[in-house]
Amino acid sequence: SVSSGVLPAGLSLDPKSGLISGTPSVSGVFPVTVQVVGAGSPSQTVTQSLTLAVAAPVVQAAVLSGGRVSKSRLGLKVSCSGAACVGSLKVTKRVTVLIKRGRRRVRRHETVLIASGSYSAAAGASSTLRLRLSRRGRLLLAAARRHRLVVTVSTLVTGGKAVSRRITIREVVKRSKHKKKKKKK
């Protein structure tokens, strides 16, 4: 039995076998003293002090798929592992701009925010996000070849690990249903 201290929530001590089992639901350091009393006569008592160190699970979010833009909204699918996660997501593009300084043109690199948002998902689950593109993001995508743009998606999980990944986003361009008729001469 536990004679002093408390086991972390989610763990239990089997009084017959002495086995501590379960999955802890909290992290931290837990000093515990366990005591075993023998059934013989005269009974003997053994006490042992333990320190249980429970680490927090590594929470990580990953962008699984996406990159389709429709009506100025970017669709991304995010999944969580380790535990339920809540966090933020940024879609950025590194660009080079030319700045005129007197007669010279100087190149400067800057990071443009394409879209951003927040998410939440249960452990092992995924969530589909629809992020509104920024004005500059819409302009970059419209100017990109074949309406495709390679961007960096960064996920930041509250209490977890940040992850970045490069993906290609593309705009869904609807084609006209009616073909233009050629004029006869």
Disulfide bonds with the S-S distance in Angstrom:
Cys80-Cys85 1.65
